[in-house]
Amino acid sequence: MGDVSSPRLHCSILGSLEVRVAGRRAVIGAPKQRLLLAILLCHANAVIPSDQLIDSLWGETPPRTARKNLQVYMSALRKIVGDRISFQGWGYRISADREELDLLRFLELGRSGRAAVRSGDLATAAALLGDAVRMWRERPLEEFCHVQLVAAEVGRFTELFLSIYEDWVELEIELGRHVEALGSLDVVAARFPARERVAAARMTALSRCGRAAEALAHFEGLRRHLAAEMGIDPSPVIRQLYQAILRGDGPPPARLPGLAGAARPRPVRALANRLPRAVDFVGREAEVRRILDEPSPVTVITGALGAGKTALAVHVAHLLAPRYPDGAVVIPLRRHGVPRPAADVQREILEGVGLEIAGVREDDVLASVWRSWLADRKVLLVLDDSPDESSVRMLLPGTTSSRVLVTSRSRLSGLESVARIDLDDLSTSECVEFLGRLIGCERVAADLPAVLRILRRCGPSPLVLRLLGARLAGLRHLPLDALAERLERTEDVLDEFVAGDMSLRMRFEESYAHLSWPHRAAFLALGTLDGPVFGHEELVAALDGTEGPGERVIESLLEAGVLSISQAETGAEVVAHSLSYAMSPLAHRFAAELGKDRNR
C-alpha cells in the first residue's frame, strides 16, 4: 500500500466518531468509510480479519468486488490517518497510543486511579478516576450500534465506564464531596436504573445532604424496576442502607460497598507558609500596589538579571499570604542555571503535602493530579526564574482560587491571560536609600558624589547594590571615593562584586555562559560594540546574521530581557527622540570578556 506519512492525530470514540489531524477536524463523509474507521478504532492495535470487516460493511450478501472495495476504503482512510493503518495478510490493524485515541487514555487513567486506591491514596485516585469519567461523551458511536463488531465493544466500554464511574463517585463521597457528586449521580442513575452501586451512592449522597425522603424514594424506584424488569429484589447491602436511612440513624458512613477493601486515605498535610524571609526592600510602590490589587490570578514579573524580580515577588507574597490559608511557597524553576522539568516540581510539592504518587509515572497523569489537588485550595505559588512559557503553563492551577506570581528574565509573551509587571531600573534616590540601609545612611550622605560615580559605573541594579553594600559593610575603613576610583580604573570590574558565597560573575555565568542558551552568538556580538547604549542602525548591523535578520534578533533580545528600549534626546532643543537600546553596564562588560576569551 506504499509509505504514507503519519500526521499528528487524535481520534475520539467515547461519543460520536471524531478525528482531528494536526488539530483540525477531518471530514469523513462516506458512511462505510466512517464505519470502517470506527471498527478499527474500537479494536485499536488488534488485527480485524478482512472477512469480518466485509460482513460488517455489506452483511450476508456482499458484492463480488467487496474485497477490492475494502482496499479502496482503506486507501482513502490512510490518506487521513497515515500509515497507522496496516495490512497483515489476513486483516487490517490501526496502530494508536493513548495520546491518539481517547479510549486508550481513558483506560490508562482508570488503571492508574485504581492503583492509587489500592495504595490507599484516595485523593489521587479520585483525581485520576475523575479525569477518566470526564472523558466520556454520552453514548459512544451510537450511529453504528446496529453493527455487531461495534456494538459488542461499545457494550464492554460502557461497562468499564460504569465501574470506573462507581469507583470515582464513591471516592468523591468518601472525601466529603457528596454535594458535588449528586449532579452526575442524578444523570447516571436515571440512565442506568438497575445499577445498585450507583443507587447506593445516590442514596448516601442524598442522605448526607439532609434529603432522606428522596433517598428512600430512590430505593423504592430501584425495587420496582428490578421486580418489573428482572423479577428480583434489591441486594442485602442496599436494603441495609435503606433500613439505616429509614430508622433515622443519621447520614450513613461515607465508606460504600465498593470501597470496602480500600485502605484509609493518608492524611494530606497543609502546604503551610514556606516563604523565605523578606530581604531589604526599597521603592517599587506602584508595582507592589498593582500586584496587590490585580484581579488576574497570574502575574508575570520580568526584568534583567539583578533587577530585583525575586525580591519584589517575595515581598508581595508576604503581604498576600494571609489571603491564601492553604499555603504559600517559592518554587525555583532552575537549579544551578539548568531548567527543572515541571513534573519534578509537581512531584516535590505533592509528596511534600503527603500525597502518595510514587506509582504515577506519566507526566500528564501527574499534571492531572496536580490540578486536581489545587482545584479546591487557596494557595499562593511564586514560580521563580522561569526559563520559558512551558515551564509555567504546566504548573498553573485550573481555577482562580489560587494566585501565582512568576518571575523571569524573559517576557514570556506566549503566556495567555496574565498581568505583566516589567521592572525598570531603580531611581537614583531609591539607590541611595537602598545603599544607606545596607551600609548606613550617614556614611552614604557623607560622600554622596562618590555614590553617584559608583552608580554611573555599575548601573542602578538592586543585585549590584546588594553585593556592594554587603562588601562595604565589612570594610568600614574603605572610603567610598576610593572604591569609586577603583571601579572606574579596574579592568576586572566584575570581580569587585563578591560578598561571601554571592558572586556577580557567577550569576552571569549561570545565566549567559551555557552553550545551550539560544542568544549566545548575539550576546557575544553586543560585547564587541561600545556600550552599554546602542543606536538602532548600529545594533542591526552588528546583530544581522547572528541568529537571523538583525531586526528580529533585537526583538528576541528584548523578549529575553538582555536589552531594553530607552529614548535618547537628539539635541539640546528637543524636537524628537531617536530609538536606542540599553543593557546593564556590567552585563555588557561580561559579554566583552566572553568575546575576548573566545578569540584567544
Salt bridges, closest charged atoms under 4 A:
GLU18 OE2 - ARG20 NE 3.17
GLU18 OE1 - ARG25 NH1 3.97
ASP51 OD1 - ARG67 NH2 2.77
GLU99 OE2 - ARG98 NH1 2.80
GLU100 OE2 - ARG84 NH2 2.89
GLU108 OE1 - ARG111 NH2 3.13
ASP131 OD1 - ARG134 NH2 2.89
GLU138 OE2 - ARG139 NE 3.88
GLU138 OE2 - ARG191 NH1 3.44
GLU143 OE2 - ARG34 NH2 2.59
GLU153 OE2 - HIS43 NE2 3.90
GLU153 OE1 - ARG156 NH2 2.82
GLU159 OE2 - ARG195 NH1 2.98
GLU166 OE2 - ARG195 NE 2.99
GLU166 OE1 - ARG197 NH1 3.52
ASP167 OD2 - ARG114 NE 2.74
ASP167 OD1 - ARG197 NH2 2.83
GLU170 OE1 - ARG197 NH2 2.95
GLU172 OE2 - ARG177 NH2 2.99
GLU174 OE2 - ARG255 NH2 3.08
GLU174 OE2 - ARG264 NH1 3.07
ASP186 OD1 - ARG202 NE 2.77
GLU214 OE1 - ARG211 NH2 2.80
GLU220 OE1 - ARG223 NH2 2.93
ASP249 OD2 - ARG247 NH2 2.96
ASP293 OD1 - ARG289 NH1 3.37
GLU348 OE1 - ARG335 NH2 3.24
GLU348 OE1 - ARG340 NH2 2.73
GLU356 OE1 - ARG266 NH1 2.82
GLU362 OE1 - ARG98 NH2 2.32
ASP364 OD2 - ARG98 NH1 2.80
ASP364 OD2 - ARG105 NH1 3.68
ASP376 OD2 - ARG177 NH1 3.70
ASP385 OD1 - ARG334 NE 3.22
ASP385 OD1 - ARG409 NH1 3.42
GLU416 OE2 - ARG393 NH2 3.55
GLU433 OE2 - ARG437 NH2 3.36
GLU485 OE2 - ARG489 NH1 3.78
GLU488 OE1 - ARG453 NH2 2.82
GLU491 OE1 - ARG589 NH2 3.05
ASP495 OD1 - ARG505 NE 2.83
GLU496 OE1 - ARG471 NH1 2.83
GLU496 OE1 - ARG486 NH2 3.10
GLU547 OE1 - HIS519 ND1 3.26
GLU551 OE2 - HIS536 NE2 3.17
GLU593 OE1 - ARG505 NH1 2.74
GLU593 OE2 - ARG589 NE 3.67
ASP597 OD1 - ARG600 NH1 3.14
